[in-house]
Amino acid sequence: MNKMRNAVIVTREIGDYTVTTSVDQSPAEVFAAINNVRGWWNEDVEGITDRLGAQFTYDDGYLRCRFRITEFVPERRVVWHVEQSDTPWVKDKQ
């Protein structure tokens, strides 16, 4: 069995759906990677992505989303509230 020395394990349950993610990184490394939004969503991001109360948008010409950071606890938790999302493949926009 391979033991991960710095394992960060996140489990999210939504109804009957459960997702578990584990990585061999420290909490600080994981938190920094999650909040490096431009690093994984590229330059189509505008705004501040790493501060409580900040707002940012992602717009690649096809998908446009606006988020507000409603919780920000370094190395522990970040919550993005989706304030607006134009997703062409979703029929019910509410």
Summary of the structure (lengths in Angstrom):
residues: 94
radius of gyration: 15.4
end to end distance: 45.9
largest distance: 45.9
contacts: 185
relative contact order: 0.14
helix: 17%
strand: 47%
